[in-house]
Amino acid sequence: MKAIVQTVYGSPDVLQLAEVSLPRVPDNGVLVKVHATSVNAGDWYLMRGSPFFVRLMFGGLRKPKIPTLGMDVAGTVAAVGRSVTQFKPGDAVFGDTSEAGFGGFAEYVCAPESTFVHKPNQISFAAAGTVPVAAVTALQGLRDCGHIQPGQTVLINGASSGVGTFAVQLAKAFGAEVHALCSTEKMPIVRQLGADQVIDYRQTDITQTSVQYDLIFDAAAYRSVFHYFSILKPQGTYVLVGGSIGRLLRLMLFGGLISRLRPQTIKVLSVKPNQADLLVLCDLLAAGKIKPAIDRTYSLSEVPIAIRELEQRQVTGKIAIVI
């Protein structure tokens, strides 16, 4: 089968299309013929092997231990192991392979059955392939860290990103009033996703406005958490889900201390892929309450181009990779 592989850390130039062996199917495994995948920030960090913490976390201090990246997967079940009960060959599925060795940038991937759920008939494989990582991140950030409630006023920073576009829609589905920060050229798309107010962060200093937010969901992290305290209600919550790994780690270390010194709650999301949340998203996708915002589509051989564009922040929403 064909797959995108890397043998050294570096720029997207280290990613090469190659012929590799078909994965072996263990007893609890599901072999999926991949029809679509997507690129995520995690793929970029693993490709670069930077910061060094990434190498410590995933192994491969000198060279990658994960030969084929790719977290999102949507496709058709090709074979199942002897103990698999949830799926059969021919089933349309999607899931996040980041806890199963990655491997989404390939024609086939094998992962435990707990990785996948059935794809809703209402969405295409290309759309489903952009959902797992970004939408689960948005869901867990809003619901589990932010404890979002109907009627709250929520600020989404980085609203035009992959995670941000899902966060806008999910916050609306939870019944919140949604204010969204993005750049001028991306405002129309974010408005179409349902944001009640869309604010150009280049033109407006959000901290100088009179609005007080119950929840700030930060998928961009261009500024320090301290920047937002003036617009966060006394009992409000700030949730960091994006930005550099360095900033995420610093807030993980000091967020608890900051929360003890202030009335507001500071949280950093650590995403936990699971079937239950994918099923929640399936219901929302089937009902039309959320939909992926796909900026552009590439082929498997063009994964390096897609990651380079993600790196350069040229993308609104998600890039779909159709195989």
C-alpha positions as CSV (number, residue, x, y, z in Angstrom):
1,M,0.0,0.0,0.0
2,K,1.0,3.6,-0.4
3,A,1.8,5.8,2.7
4,I,3.4,9.0,3.6
5,V,6.6,8.1,5.6
6,Q,9.4,10.0,7.3
7,T,12.7,8.7,8.6
8,V,14.1,12.0,10.0
9,Y,12.7,15.0,11.7
10,G,12.3,18.2,9.7
11,S,10.2,20.3,7.4
12,P,7.4,18.9,5.2
13,D,10.2,18.0,2.7
14,V,11.0,15.0,4.9
15,L,7.6,13.4,4.1
16,Q,7.8,11.0,1.2
17,L,5.2,8.8,-0.6
18,A,6.3,5.2,-0.4
19,E,5.2,1.6,-0.7
20,V,4.9,-0.1,2.7
21,S,3.5,-3.4,3.9
22,L,-0.2,-3.7,4.8
23,P,-0.8,-3.6,8.6
24,R,-1.3,-6.9,10.4
25,V,-4.8,-7.3,12.0
26,P,-4.6,-8.4,15.6
27,D,-7.6,-10.0,17.4
28,N,-9.0,-6.6,18.5
29,G,-8.0,-4.8,15.4
30,V,-10.0,-3.2,12.6
31,L,-8.3,-2.7,9.2
32,V,-9.7,0.3,7.5
33,K,-9.3,1.3,3.8
34,V,-8.8,5.0,4.3
35,H,-10.9,7.3,2.0
36,A,-10.1,10.5,3.8
37,T,-7.9,12.0,6.5
38,S,-6.8,15.5,7.6
39,V,-3.8,17.4,8.9
40,N,-3.6,18.6,12.5
41,A,-1.1,20.6,14.6
42,G,-0.1,17.4,16.2
43,D,1.1,16.0,12.9
44,W,3.3,19.2,12.5
45,Y,4.9,18.9,15.9
46,L,5.7,15.2,15.4
47,M,7.1,15.8,11.9
48,R,9.3,18.5,13.3
49,G,10.2,16.7,16.5
50,S,10.0,20.1,18.2
51,P,9.9,21.2,20.9
52,F,12.1,18.4,22.3
53,F,9.3,17.4,24.7
54,V,7.5,15.9,21.7
55,R,10.4,13.4,21.2
56,L,10.4,12.5,24.9
57,M,6.7,11.9,24.9
58,F,6.5,9.8,21.7
59,G,9.9,8.3,21.6
60,G,12.4,8.7,18.9
61,L,15.0,11.1,20.4
62,R,17.2,11.0,17.2
63,K,14.7,9.9,14.6
64,P,11.0,9.3,14.5
65,K,9.5,6.1,15.9
66,I,6.2,6.9,14.2
67,P,6.9,6.4,10.5
68,T,3.5,7.4,9.2
69,L,1.6,10.3,10.8
70,G,-2.1,11.1,10.4
71,M,-4.6,11.1,13.3
72,D,-8.0,11.6,11.6
73,V,-9.3,8.6,9.6
74,A,-12.5,8.0,7.7
75,G,-13.0,4.9,5.5
76,T,-14.4,1.5,5.0
77,V,-13.7,-1.6,7.1
78,A,-11.6,-4.0,5.1
79,A,-11.1,-6.7,7.8
80,V,-11.6,-7.3,11.5
81,G,-9.9,-9.4,14.2
82,R,-11.5,-12.4,15.8
83,S,-12.6,-10.5,18.9
84,V,-14.1,-7.5,17.1
85,T,-17.9,-7.2,17.7
86,Q,-18.8,-3.7,16.7
87,F,-17.8,-3.7,13.1
88,K,-17.8,-5.9,10.0
89,P,-16.2,-5.5,6.5
90,G,-17.9,-2.9,4.5
91,D,-18.9,-0.7,7.4
92,A,-18.2,3.1,7.0
93,V,-16.3,4.3,10.0
94,F,-14.2,7.3,11.3
95,G,-12.0,7.9,14.3
96,D,-8.8,9.3,15.8
97,T,-5.8,7.0,15.6
98,S,-3.5,9.1,17.8
99,E,-3.6,6.6,20.7
100,A,-3.2,3.7,18.3
101,G,0.1,4.5,16.6
102,F,-1.2,7.1,14.2
103,G,-0.9,6.0,10.5
104,G,-3.8,7.9,8.9
105,F,-1.6,9.2,6.0
106,A,-1.9,5.8,4.2
107,E,-4.2,3.8,2.1
108,Y,-4.9,1.4,5.0
109,V,-4.7,1.8,8.8
110,C,-5.2,-0.7,11.6
111,A,-6.4,0.2,15.1
112,P,-8.4,-1.3,18.0
113,E,-12.1,-1.2,17.4
114,S,-12.5,1.3,20.3
115,T,-10.8,3.8,17.9
116,F,-13.8,4.0,15.5
117,V,-17.5,4.7,15.3
118,H,-19.9,4.3,12.4
119,K,-19.9,7.3,10.0
120,P,-23.3,9.1,9.8
121,N,-24.9,8.6,6.3
122,Q,-25.5,12.3,6.2
123,I,-21.9,13.3,5.7
124,S,-19.2,12.3,3.2
125,F,-16.0,10.5,3.9
126,A,-14.1,13.7,3.1
127,A,-16.1,15.6,5.8
128,A,-15.9,12.8,8.3
129,G,-12.1,12.7,7.9
130,T,-11.8,16.2,9.2
131,V,-13.9,15.7,12.4
132,P,-12.3,13.5,15.1
133,V,-9.4,15.5,16.4
134,A,-10.6,19.0,16.0
135,A,-14.3,18.4,17.0
136,V,-13.5,16.3,20.0
137,T,-11.0,19.0,21.1
138,A,-13.7,21.6,20.8
139,L,-16.3,19.4,22.6
140,Q,-14.1,18.5,25.5
141,G,-12.8,22.1,25.9
142,L,-16.3,23.6,26.0
143,R,-18.1,20.9,27.9
144,D,-15.6,19.3,30.2
145,C,-13.2,22.2,30.9
146,G,-15.5,25.1,30.3
147,H,-18.7,23.5,31.7
148,I,-20.6,25.6,29.2
149,Q,-24.3,26.3,30.0
150,P,-27.2,27.7,27.9
151,G,-27.5,31.4,28.0
152,Q,-23.8,32.0,28.8
153,T,-21.7,34.5,26.7
154,V,-18.7,32.7,25.3
155,L,-15.7,34.1,23.5
156,I,-14.0,31.8,20.9
157,N,-10.4,33.0,20.1
158,G,-9.0,31.5,16.9
159,A,-12.6,30.9,15.6
160,S,-11.5,30.3,12.0
161,S,-9.1,27.4,12.9
162,G,-10.1,23.8,12.6
163,V,-10.9,23.5,16.3
164,G,-12.3,27.0,16.4
165,T,-14.8,26.4,13.6
166,F,-16.2,23.4,15.5
167,A,-16.2,25.3,18.8
168,V,-18.3,28.1,17.4
169,Q,-20.9,25.6,16.2
170,L,-20.8,23.5,19.4
171,A,-21.2,26.5,21.6
172,K,-24.3,27.5,19.7
173,A,-25.6,24.0,20.0
174,F,-25.1,24.2,23.7
175,G,-27.3,27.4,23.7
176,A,-24.6,30.0,24.3
177,E,-24.2,33.5,22.8
178,V,-21.1,33.2,20.8
179,H,-18.6,36.0,20.1
180,A,-15.8,35.0,17.8
181,L,-12.3,36.4,17.2
182,C,-10.6,36.0,13.8
183,S,-9.0,38.0,11.0
184,T,-10.9,40.2,8.5
185,E,-10.8,37.9,5.6
186,K,-12.1,35.0,7.6
187,M,-15.0,36.8,9.2
188,P,-17.7,35.8,6.6
189,I,-17.1,32.1,7.1
190,V,-17.2,32.3,10.9
191,R,-20.4,34.3,10.7
192,Q,-21.9,31.6,8.5
193,L,-21.1,29.1,11.2
194,G,-23.5,30.8,13.5
195,A,-21.4,33.2,15.6
196,D,-23.6,36.0,17.1
197,Q,-20.7,38.5,16.9
198,V,-17.6,38.2,14.8
199,I,-14.7,40.5,15.8
200,D,-11.5,41.3,13.8
201,Y,-8.7,40.9,16.4
202,R,-6.5,43.1,14.3
203,Q,-8.9,46.0,14.4
204,T,-10.4,45.7,17.8
205,D,-8.7,45.1,21.2
206,I,-11.2,42.8,22.8
207,T,-10.0,43.8,26.3
208,Q,-11.2,47.3,25.7
209,T,-14.8,46.3,25.1
210,S,-17.5,46.3,27.8
211,V,-18.6,42.7,27.3
212,Q,-17.9,40.3,30.2
213,Y,-17.6,36.6,29.3
214,D,-18.6,33.5,31.2
215,L,-16.2,31.4,29.2
216,I,-13.2,32.2,27.0
217,F,-12.2,29.3,24.7
218,D,-8.7,30.0,23.4
219,A,-7.7,28.0,20.3
220,A,-5.0,30.5,19.2
221,A,-3.1,31.7,22.3
222,Y,-1.6,34.7,20.6
223,R,-1.6,36.5,24.0
224,S,-1.1,35.5,27.6
225,V,-4.0,34.4,29.7
226,F,-3.5,37.6,31.8
227,H,-4.6,39.6,28.8
228,Y,-8.1,38.2,29.1
229,F,-8.8,38.6,32.9
230,S,-10.4,42.1,32.4
231,I,-13.1,40.6,30.2
232,L,-13.6,37.4,32.1
233,K,-16.4,37.4,34.7
234,P,-15.3,36.9,38.4
235,Q,-16.6,33.3,38.3
236,G,-15.7,32.8,34.6
237,T,-13.5,30.2,33.1
238,Y,-10.6,30.5,30.6
239,V,-9.8,27.3,28.7
240,L,-6.6,27.0,26.6
241,V,-6.8,24.4,23.8
242,G,-4.3,25.6,21.2
243,G,-1.1,27.5,20.6
244,S,2.5,26.5,21.1
245,I,3.3,23.5,23.2
246,G,5.5,25.7,25.3
247,R,2.7,28.0,26.2
248,L,0.4,25.0,26.9
249,L,3.0,23.4,29.2
250,R,3.6,26.7,31.1
251,L,-0.1,27.2,31.7
252,M,-0.4,23.5,32.8
253,L,2.3,24.2,35.4
254,F,1.1,27.5,36.6
255,G,-2.7,27.5,35.8
256,G,-3.6,26.0,39.2
257,L,-1.6,28.6,41.0
258,I,-3.2,31.4,39.0
259,S,-6.6,30.0,39.8
260,R,-5.9,30.0,43.5
261,L,-4.8,33.7,43.4
262,R,-7.8,34.8,41.3
263,P,-11.6,34.1,41.4
264,Q,-11.5,32.9,37.8
265,T,-10.8,29.3,36.8
266,I,-7.9,28.6,34.4
267,K,-7.8,25.3,32.6
268,V,-5.6,23.6,29.9
269,L,-7.3,20.9,27.9
270,S,-5.6,17.5,27.5
271,V,-7.7,15.8,24.9
272,K,-8.8,12.2,25.5
273,P,-10.0,10.5,22.3
274,N,-12.9,8.2,23.0
275,Q,-15.9,6.6,21.3
276,A,-18.5,8.2,23.5
277,D,-17.5,11.7,22.3
278,L,-17.4,10.6,18.7
279,L,-21.0,9.3,19.1
280,V,-22.1,12.7,20.5
281,L,-20.6,14.3,17.5
282,C,-22.3,11.7,15.2
283,D,-25.7,12.8,16.5
284,L,-24.9,16.5,16.0
285,L,-23.5,15.8,12.5
286,A,-26.6,13.8,11.5
287,A,-28.9,16.5,12.8
288,G,-27.0,19.2,10.9
289,K,-26.1,21.1,14.0
290,I,-22.4,21.0,13.2
291,K,-20.6,20.6,9.9
292,P,-16.9,20.7,9.0
293,A,-15.6,23.9,7.4
294,I,-13.4,22.5,4.7
295,D,-11.1,25.0,3.2
296,R,-9.5,22.9,0.5
297,T,-8.9,19.3,-0.5
298,Y,-5.6,17.4,-1.4
299,S,-4.5,13.9,-2.4
300,L,-2.4,11.6,-0.3
301,S,0.8,12.6,-2.2
302,E,0.1,16.3,-1.4
303,V,0.1,15.8,2.4
304,P,3.4,17.8,2.6
305,I,1.7,20.7,0.9
306,A,-1.2,20.5,3.3
307,I,1.1,20.5,6.3
308,R,3.1,23.4,5.0
309,E,-0.1,25.5,4.5
310,L,-1.2,24.6,8.0
311,E,2.2,25.6,9.3
312,Q,1.9,29.0,7.5
313,R,-1.6,29.6,9.0
314,Q,-3.1,29.8,5.5
315,V,-6.1,27.7,6.3
316,T,-9.7,28.5,7.4
317,G,-11.2,25.5,9.1
318,K,-9.8,22.1,7.9
319,I,-7.9,20.7,5.0
320,A,-9.3,17.4,3.8
321,I,-7.0,14.7,2.3
322,V,-8.9,12.4,0.0
323,I,-7.3,9.1,-0.8
